[in-house]
Amino acid sequence: MISMLIAVELILNAVNINFIAFNKFLFPHQIEGLFFTLFIITIAAAEAAVAIAIIISVYRRFNTINADSVDSMKF
């Protein structure tokens, strides 16, 4: 589960780099790419907090964080 969280974070960071690069080269005098990047950073922080809470909850319930071992999310 941690590796899935890391993968999502890497994808969001790649999107941020693309927004900054395209904004710099296509529209150097506008800052829309920076606003999108700040929005994505905010969403990524909230997503990481929720994902860590879910991982802790799954570990307390099943005593493992292996996604294949978790057969039911119903409590």
Gaussian input, Z-matrix of N, CA and C with variables (Angstrom, degrees):
# hf/3-21g

backbone

0 1
 N
 C     1     B1
 C     2     B2     1     A1
 N     3     B3     2     A2     1     D1
 C     4     B4     3     A3     2     D2
 C     5     B5     4     A4     3     D3
 N     6     B6     5     A5     4     D4
 C     7     B7     6     A6     5     D5
 C     8     B8     7     A7     6     D6
 N     9     B9     8     A8     7     D7
 C    10    B10     9     A9     8     D8
 C    11    B11    10    A10     9     D9
 N    12    B12    11    A11    10    D10
 C    13    B13    12    A12    11    D11
 C    14    B14    13    A13    12    D12
 N    15    B15    14    A14    13    D13
 C    16    B16    15    A15    14    D14
 C    17    B17    16    A16    15    D15
 N    18    B18    17    A17    16    D16
 C    19    B19    18    A18    17    D17
 C    20    B20    19    A19    18    D18
 N    21    B21    20    A20    19    D19
 C    22    B22    21    A21    20    D20
 C    23    B23    22    A22    21    D21
 N    24    B24    23    A23    22    D22
 C    25    B25    24    A24    23    D23
 C    26    B26    25    A25    24    D24
 N    27    B27    26    A26    25    D25
 C    28    B28    27    A27    26    D26
 C    29    B29    28    A28    27    D27
 N    30    B30    29    A29    28    D28
 C    31    B31    30    A30    29    D29
 C    32    B32    31    A31    30    D30
 N    33    B33    32    A32    31    D31
 C    34    B34    33    A33    32    D32
 C    35    B35    34    A34    33    D33
 N    36    B36    35    A35    34    D34
 C    37    B37    36    A36    35    D35
 C    38    B38    37    A37    36    D36
 N    39    B39    38    A38    37    D37
 C    40    B40    39    A39    38    D38
 C    41    B41    40    A40    39    D39
 N    42    B42    41    A41    40    D40
 C    43    B43    42    A42    41    D41
 C    44    B44    43    A43    42    D42
 N    45    B45    44    A44    43    D43
 C    46    B46    45    A45    44    D44
 C    47    B47    46    A46    45    D45
 N    48    B48    47    A47    46    D46
 C    49    B49    48    A48    47    D47
 C    50    B50    49    A49    48    D48
 N    51    B51    50    A50    49    D49
 C    52    B52    51    A51    50    D50
 C    53    B53    52    A52    51    D51
 N    54    B54    53    A53    52    D52
 C    55    B55    54    A54    53    D53
 C    56    B56    55    A55    54    D54
 N    57    B57    56    A56    55    D55
 C    58    B58    57    A57    56    D56
 C    59    B59    58    A58    57    D57
 N    60    B60    59    A59    58    D58
 C    61    B61    60    A60    59    D59
 C    62    B62    61    A61    60    D60
 N    63    B63    62    A62    61    D61
 C    64    B64    63    A63    62    D62
 C    65    B65    64    A64    63    D63
 N    66    B66    65    A65    64    D64
 C    67    B67    66    A66    65    D65
 C    68    B68    67    A67    66    D66
 N    69    B69    68    A68    67    D67
 C    70    B70    69    A69    68    D68
 C    71    B71    70    A70    69    D69
 N    72    B72    71    A71    70    D70
 C    73    B73    72    A72    71    D71
 C    74    B74    73    A73    72    D72
 N    75    B75    74    A74    73    D73
 C    76    B76    75    A75    74    D74
 C    77    B77    76    A76    75    D75
 N    78    B78    77    A77    76    D76
 C    79    B79    78    A78    77    D77
 C    80    B80    79    A79    78    D78
 N    81    B81    80    A80    79    D79
 C    82    B82    81    A81    80    D80
 C    83    B83    82    A82    81    D81
 N    84    B84    83    A83    82    D82
 C    85    B85    84    A84    83    D83
 C    86    B86    85    A85    84    D84
 N    87    B87    86    A86    85    D85
 C    88    B88    87    A87    86    D86
 C    89    B89    88    A88    87    D87
 N    90    B90    89    A89    88    D88
 C    91    B91    90    A90    89    D89
 C    92    B92    91    A91    90    D90
 N    93    B93    92    A92    91    D91
 C    94    B94    93    A93    92    D92
 C    95    B95    94    A94    93    D93
 N    96    B96    95    A95    94    D94
 C    97    B97    96    A96    95    D95
 C    98    B98    97    A97    96    D96
 N    99    B99    98    A98    97    D97
 C   100   B100    99    A99    98    D98
 C   101   B101   100   A100    99    D99
 N   102   B102   101   A101   100   D100
 C   103   B103   102   A102   101   D101
 C   104   B104   103   A103   102   D102
 N   105   B105   104   A104   103   D103
 C   106   B106   105   A105   104   D104
 C   107   B107   106   A106   105   D105
 N   108   B108   107   A107   106   D106
 C   109   B109   108   A108   107   D107
 C   110   B110   109   A109   108   D108
 N   111   B111   110   A110   109   D109
 C   112   B112   111   A111   110   D110
 C   113   B113   112   A112   111   D111
 N   114   B114   113   A113   112   D112
 C   115   B115   114   A114   113   D113
 C   116   B116   115   A115   114   D114
 N   117   B117   116   A116   115   D115
 C   118   B118   117   A117   116   D116
 C   119   B119   118   A118   117   D117
 N   120   B120   119   A119   118   D118
 C   121   B121   120   A120   119   D119
 C   122   B122   121   A121   120   D120
 N   123   B123   122   A122   121   D121
 C   124   B124   123   A123   122   D122
 C   125   B125   124   A124   123   D123
 N   126   B126   125   A125   124   D124
 C   127   B127   126   A126   125   D125
 C   128   B128   127   A127   126   D126
 N   129   B129   128   A128   127   D127
 C   130   B130   129   A129   128   D128
 C   131   B131   130   A130   129   D129
 N   132   B132   131   A131   130   D130
 C   133   B133   132   A132   131   D131
 C   134   B134   133   A133   132   D132
 N   135   B135   134   A134   133   D133
 C   136   B136   135   A135   134   D134
 C   137   B137   136   A136   135   D135
 N   138   B138   137   A137   136   D136
 C   139   B139   138   A138   137   D137
 C   140   B140   139   A139   138   D138
 N   141   B141   140   A140   139   D139
 C   142   B142   141   A141   140   D140
 C   143   B143   142   A142   141   D141
 N   144   B144   143   A143   142   D142
 C   145   B145   144   A144   143   D143
 C   146   B146   145   A145   144   D144
 N   147   B147   146   A146   145   D145
 C   148   B148   147   A147   146   D146
 C   149   B149   148   A148   147   D147
 N   150   B150   149   A149   148   D148
 C   151   B151   150   A150   149   D149
 C   152   B152   151   A151   150   D150
 N   153   B153   152   A152   151   D151
 C   154   B154   153   A153   152   D152
 C   155   B155   154   A154   153   D153
 N   156   B156   155   A155   154   D154
 C   157   B157   156   A156   155   D155
 C   158   B158   157   A157   156   D156
 N   159   B159   158   A158   157   D157
 C   160   B160   159   A159   158   D158
 C   161   B161   160   A160   159   D159
 N   162   B162   161   A161   160   D160
 C   163   B163   162   A162   161   D161
 C   164   B164   163   A163   162   D162
 N   165   B165   164   A164   163   D163
 C   166   B166   165   A165   164   D164
 C   167   B167   166   A166   165   D165
 N   168   B168   167   A167   166   D166
 C   169   B169   168   A168   167   D167
 C   170   B170   169   A169   168   D168
 N   171   B171   170   A170   169   D169
 C   172   B172   171   A171   170   D170
 C   173   B173   172   A172   171   D171
 N   174   B174   173   A173   172   D172
 C   175   B175   174   A174   173   D173
 C   176   B176   175   A175   174   D174
 N   177   B177   176   A176   175   D175
 C   178   B178   177   A177   176   D176
 C   179   B179   178   A178   177   D177
 N   180   B180   179   A179   178   D178
 C   181   B181   180   A180   179   D179
 C   182   B182   181   A181   180   D180
 N   183   B183   182   A182   181   D181
 C   184   B184   183   A183   182   D182
 C   185   B185   184   A184   183   D183
 N   186   B186   185   A185   184   D184
 C   187   B187   186   A186   185   D185
 C   188   B188   187   A187   186   D186
 N   189   B189   188   A188   187   D187
 C   190   B190   189   A189   188   D188
 C   191   B191   190   A190   189   D189
 N   192   B192   191   A191   190   D190
 C   193   B193   192   A192   191   D191
 C   194   B194   193   A193   192   D192
 N   195   B195   194   A194   193   D193
 C   196   B196   195   A195   194   D194
 C   197   B197   196   A196   195   D195
 N   198   B198   197   A197   196   D196
 C   199   B199   198   A198   197   D197
 C   200   B200   199   A199   198   D198
 N   201   B201   200   A200   199   D199
 C   202   B202   201   A201   200   D200
 C   203   B203   202   A202   201   D201
 N   204   B204   203   A203   202   D202
 C   205   B205   204   A204   203   D203
 C   206   B206   205   A205   204   D204
 N   207   B207   206   A206   205   D205
 C   208   B208   207   A207   206   D206
 C   209   B209   208   A208   207   D207
 N   210   B210   209   A209   208   D208
 C   211   B211   210   A210   209   D209
 C   212   B212   211   A211   210   D210
 N   213   B213   212   A212   211   D211
 C   214   B214   213   A213   212   D212
 C   215   B215   214   A214   213   D213
 N   216   B216   215   A215   214   D214
 C   217   B217   216   A216   215   D215
 C   218   B218   217   A217   216   D216
 N   219   B219   218   A218   217   D217
 C   220   B220   219   A219   218   D218
 C   221   B221   220   A220   219   D219
 N   222   B222   221   A221   220   D220
 C   223   B223   222   A222   221   D221
 C   224   B224   223   A223   222   D222

   B1=1.4470
   B2=1.5306
   B3=1.3042
   B4=1.4710
   B5=1.5235
   B6=1.3323
   B7=1.4623
   B8=1.5223
   B9=1.3345
   B10=1.4670
   B11=1.5218
   B12=1.3287
   B13=1.4561
   B14=1.5289
   B15=1.3336
   B16=1.4626
   B17=1.5312
   B18=1.3261
   B19=1.4630
   B20=1.5270
   B21=1.3087
   B22=1.4658
   B23=1.5200
   B24=1.3115
   B25=1.4665
   B26=1.5270
   B27=1.3257
   B28=1.4639
   B29=1.5204
   B30=1.3151
   B31=1.4609
   B32=1.5243
   B33=1.3219
   B34=1.4650
   B35=1.5236
   B36=1.3253
   B37=1.4593
   B38=1.5229
   B39=1.3239
   B40=1.4593
   B41=1.5240
   B42=1.3176
   B43=1.4581
   B44=1.5290
   B45=1.3138
   B46=1.4643
   B47=1.5203
   B48=1.3178
   B49=1.4647
   B50=1.5223
   B51=1.3362
   B52=1.4625
   B53=1.5212
   B54=1.3268
   B55=1.4684
   B56=1.5211
   B57=1.3123
   B58=1.4650
   B59=1.5234
   B60=1.3257
   B61=1.4703
   B62=1.5244
   B63=1.3309
   B64=1.4640
   B65=1.5193
   B66=1.3176
   B67=1.4575
   B68=1.5262
   B69=1.3094
   B70=1.4662
   B71=1.5243
   B72=1.3383
   B73=1.4542
   B74=1.5264
   B75=1.3265
   B76=1.4596
   B77=1.5234
   B78=1.3202
   B79=1.4660
   B80=1.5232
   B81=1.3278
   B82=1.4777
   B83=1.5245
   B84=1.3308
   B85=1.4654
   B86=1.5281
   B87=1.3243
   B88=1.4585
   B89=1.5265
   B90=1.3260
   B91=1.4678
   B92=1.5293
   B93=1.3360
   B94=1.4611
   B95=1.5187
   B96=1.3291
   B97=1.4622
   B98=1.5114
   B99=1.3282
   B100=1.4658
   B101=1.5209
   B102=1.3410
   B103=1.4599
   B104=1.5240
   B105=1.3370
   B106=1.4613
   B107=1.5177
   B108=1.3234
   B109=1.4599
   B110=1.5245
   B111=1.3133
   B112=1.4716
   B113=1.5289
   B114=1.3290
   B115=1.4574
   B116=1.5265
   B117=1.3296
   B118=1.4635
   B119=1.5280
   B120=1.3293
   B121=1.4625
   B122=1.5270
   B123=1.3273
   B124=1.4657
   B125=1.5266
   B126=1.3224
   B127=1.4648
   B128=1.5292
   B129=1.3408
   B130=1.4675
   B131=1.5240
   B132=1.3208
   B133=1.4664
   B134=1.5287
   B135=1.3223
   B136=1.4620
   B137=1.5308
   B138=1.3308
   B139=1.4620
   B140=1.5170
   B141=1.3120
   B142=1.4624
   B143=1.5218
   B144=1.3157
   B145=1.4648
   B146=1.5317
   B147=1.3180
   B148=1.4660
   B149=1.5270
   B150=1.3288
   B151=1.4659
   B152=1.5242
   B153=1.3183
   B154=1.4653
   B155=1.5237
   B156=1.3267
   B157=1.4632
   B158=1.5272
   B159=1.3247
   B160=1.4670
   B161=1.5284
   B162=1.3275
   B163=1.4645
   B164=1.5299
   B165=1.3180
   B166=1.4668
   B167=1.5247
   B168=1.3314
   B169=1.4568
   B170=1.5327
   B171=1.3244
   B172=1.4640
   B173=1.5243
   B174=1.3179
   B175=1.4700
   B176=1.5275
   B177=1.3137
   B178=1.4691
   B179=1.5230
   B180=1.3233
   B181=1.4615
   B182=1.5287
   B183=1.3461
   B184=1.4619
   B185=1.5236
   B186=1.3194
   B187=1.4628
   B188=1.5284
   B189=1.3071
   B190=1.4602
   B191=1.5256
   B192=1.3384
   B193=1.4659
   B194=1.5169
   B195=1.3368
   B196=1.4571
   B197=1.5264
   B198=1.3263
   B199=1.4666
   B200=1.5265
   B201=1.3254
   B202=1.4774
   B203=1.5220
   B204=1.3235
   B205=1.4668
   B206=1.5189
   B207=1.3128
   B208=1.4590
   B209=1.5138
   B210=1.3384
   B211=1.4568
   B212=1.5186
   B213=1.3079
   B214=1.4655
   B215=1.5166
   B216=1.3091
   B217=1.4625
   B218=1.5277
   B219=1.3457
   B220=1.4454
   B221=1.5141
   B222=1.3287
   B223=1.4625
   B224=1.4948
   A1=110.15
   A2=116.41
   A3=119.24
   A4=109.90
   A5=116.77
   A6=119.06
   A7=111.59
   A8=117.83
   A9=120.07
   A10=110.50
   A11=117.40
   A12=121.21
   A13=110.90
   A14=116.52
   A15=120.57
   A16=110.14
   A17=117.44
   A18=120.87
   A19=111.53
   A20=117.24
   A21=120.26
   A22=110.58
   A23=117.34
   A24=120.61
   A25=111.25
   A26=117.67
   A27=120.70
   A28=111.67
   A29=117.04
   A30=120.62
   A31=110.20
   A32=117.43
   A33=120.13
   A34=111.43
   A35=117.98
   A36=120.56
   A37=111.33
   A38=117.68
   A39=120.88
   A40=110.97
   A41=116.56
   A42=120.47
   A43=110.30
   A44=117.12
   A45=120.42
   A46=111.67
   A47=117.08
   A48=120.30
   A49=110.37
   A50=117.43
   A51=120.17
   A52=111.89
   A53=117.84
   A54=120.03
   A55=110.99
   A56=117.21
   A57=120.62
   A58=110.79
   A59=117.40
   A60=120.61
   A61=111.58
   A62=117.11
   A63=119.20
   A64=111.47
   A65=117.29
   A66=120.15
   A67=110.27
   A68=117.76
   A69=122.03
   A70=112.01
   A71=116.89
   A72=119.93
   A73=114.33
   A74=118.41
   A75=119.95
   A76=113.03
   A77=116.73
   A78=120.92
   A79=109.42
   A80=118.13
   A81=119.70
   A82=114.60
   A83=118.82
   A84=120.28
   A85=112.85
   A86=116.87
   A87=120.71
   A88=108.98
   A89=116.45
   A90=119.52
   A91=112.89
   A92=118.00
   A93=119.56
   A94=112.22
   A95=117.54
   A96=120.67
   A97=112.17
   A98=116.67
   A99=120.37
   A100=111.54
   A101=116.72
   A102=119.60
   A103=111.25
   A104=116.65
   A105=119.30
   A106=111.20
   A107=116.26
   A108=120.38
   A109=111.48
   A110=117.42
   A111=120.24
   A112=111.47
   A113=116.42
   A114=120.59
   A115=110.45
   A116=117.61
   A117=120.96
   A118=111.09
   A119=117.67
   A120=120.15
   A121=110.37
   A122=116.75
   A123=121.06
   A124=110.75
   A125=116.59
   A126=120.89
   A127=110.76
   A128=117.33
   A129=120.87
   A130=111.29
   A131=116.95
   A132=119.68
   A133=110.65
   A134=116.87
   A135=120.38
   A136=110.51
   A137=116.62
   A138=120.89
   A139=111.29
   A140=117.50
   A141=120.83
   A142=111.02
   A143=117.33
   A144=120.38
   A145=111.03
   A146=117.32
   A147=120.69
   A148=110.40
   A149=117.45
   A150=120.49
   A151=111.36
   A152=117.48
   A153=120.00
   A154=110.63
   A155=117.50
   A156=120.19
   A157=110.98
   A158=117.09
   A159=120.49
   A160=110.25
   A161=117.10
   A162=120.58
   A163=110.41
   A164=117.75
   A165=120.89
   A166=110.77
   A167=116.74
   A168=120.68
   A169=111.70
   A170=116.73
   A171=120.27
   A172=110.04
   A173=117.47
   A174=119.80
   A175=111.00
   A176=117.28
   A177=119.62
   A178=111.33
   A179=116.99
   A180=120.80
   A181=112.67
   A182=117.22
   A183=121.32
   A184=114.00
   A185=118.59
   A186=124.01
   A187=113.27
   A188=117.60
   A189=123.65
   A190=108.40
   A191=114.84
   A192=118.45
   A193=110.80
   A194=116.56
   A195=121.56
   A196=108.20
   A197=116.94
   A198=120.84
   A199=111.99
   A200=118.09
   A201=120.51
   A202=111.83
   A203=117.87
   A204=121.21
   A205=112.54
   A206=117.10
   A207=120.79
   A208=108.13
   A209=116.37
   A210=119.72
   A211=112.96
   A212=117.58
   A213=119.62
   A214=109.10
   A215=116.44
   A216=120.60
   A217=111.20
   A218=117.47
   A219=121.40
   A220=109.90
   A221=116.62
   A222=120.92
   A223=110.66
   D1=-34.80
   D2=179.48
   D3=-66.33
   D4=-39.42
   D5=179.48
   D6=-65.81
   D7=-33.47
   D8=175.53
   D9=-66.35
   D10=-40.04
   D11=177.45
   D12=-63.63
   D13=-42.71
   D14=179.10
   D15=-64.07
   D16=-39.28
   D17=179.49
   D18=-63.16
   D19=-42.45
   D20=178.15
   D21=-65.10
   D22=-40.58
   D23=178.42
   D24=-64.09
   D25=-39.34
   D26=177.54
   D27=-64.78
   D28=-39.18
   D29=177.72
   D30=-63.91
   D31=-43.55
   D32=179.29
   D33=-65.47
   D34=-36.54
   D35=176.56
   D36=-66.70
   D37=-36.93
   D38=176.73
   D39=-64.25
   D40=-39.35
   D41=176.80
   D42=-63.49
   D43=-41.40
   D44=178.08
   D45=-60.95
   D46=-43.97
   D47=178.99
   D48=-62.43
   D49=-41.02
   D50=178.13
   D51=-64.38
   D52=-42.22
   D53=178.19
   D54=-60.40
   D55=-44.92
   D56=-179.62
   D57=-65.14
   D58=-43.75
   D59=-178.37
   D60=-65.91
   D61=-46.77
   D62=179.63
   D63=-65.09
   D64=-37.41
   D65=178.11
   D66=-65.13
   D67=-40.88
   D68=-178.36
   D69=-65.18
   D70=-42.51
   D71=-174.02
   D72=-91.00
   D73=-30.27
   D74=-178.22
   D75=-91.81
   D76=-41.32
   D77=-177.66
   D78=-132.68
   D79=75.15
   D80=-172.77
   D81=-66.75
   D82=-20.62
   D83=-176.95
   D84=-100.48
   D85=4.65
   D86=178.20
   D87=-114.97
   D88=157.11
   D89=-175.09
   D90=-122.01
   D91=26.19
   D92=179.24
   D93=-64.66
   D94=-37.67
   D95=178.76
   D96=-61.60
   D97=-35.53
   D98=177.99
   D99=-67.92
   D100=-38.15
   D101=177.98
   D102=-66.28
   D103=-41.48
   D104=176.34
   D105=-62.06
   D106=-39.61
   D107=179.40
   D108=-63.96
   D109=-44.13
   D110=177.21
   D111=-62.77
   D112=-38.17
   D113=177.55
   D114=-63.79
   D115=-44.09
   D116=-179.67
   D117=-66.57
   D118=-38.19
   D119=177.50
   D120=-62.09
   D121=-40.54
   D122=178.47
   D123=-64.28
   D124=-46.02
   D125=178.86
   D126=-63.35
   D127=-39.68
   D128=-180.00
   D129=-65.19
   D130=-37.71
   D131=178.30
   D132=-65.70
   D133=-43.07
   D134=178.34
   D135=-65.68
   D136=-40.53
   D137=179.23
   D138=-64.39
   D139=-39.82
   D140=178.93
   D141=-65.56
   D142=-39.97
   D143=178.98
   D144=-64.65
   D145=-43.48
   D146=178.87
   D147=-66.92
   D148=-41.27
   D149=-179.60
   D150=-64.63
   D151=-40.96
   D152=178.27
   D153=-66.15
   D154=-36.84
   D155=176.22
   D156=-64.44
   D157=-39.49
   D158=177.91
   D159=-67.05
   D160=-41.35
   D161=179.38
   D162=-62.60
   D163=-42.16
   D164=177.94
   D165=-64.01
   D166=-41.56
   D167=178.80
   D168=-64.55
   D169=-41.73
   D170=178.16
   D171=-65.39
   D172=-40.60
   D173=179.58
   D174=-64.34
   D175=-40.04
   D176=178.77
   D177=-65.29
   D178=-35.06
   D179=-177.19
   D180=-80.30
   D181=-45.63
   D182=-172.25
   D183=-109.32
   D184=-5.01
   D185=-178.04
   D186=58.78
   D187=28.05
   D188=175.21
   D189=-155.16
   D190=154.82
   D191=174.41
   D192=-115.25
   D193=13.93
   D194=175.83
   D195=-73.45
   D196=122.51
   D197=-176.16
   D198=-65.81
   D199=-28.98
   D200=179.27
   D201=-72.98
   D202=-25.79
   D203=-177.84
   D204=-82.02
   D205=-18.05
   D206=-179.00
   D207=-85.96
   D208=110.84
   D209=-175.56
   D210=-100.20
   D211=-14.49
   D212=-177.55
   D213=-148.76
   D214=133.86
   D215=176.84
   D216=-98.91
   D217=-0.35
   D218=-179.19
   D219=-77.55
   D220=132.43
   D221=-178.68
   D222=-105.19

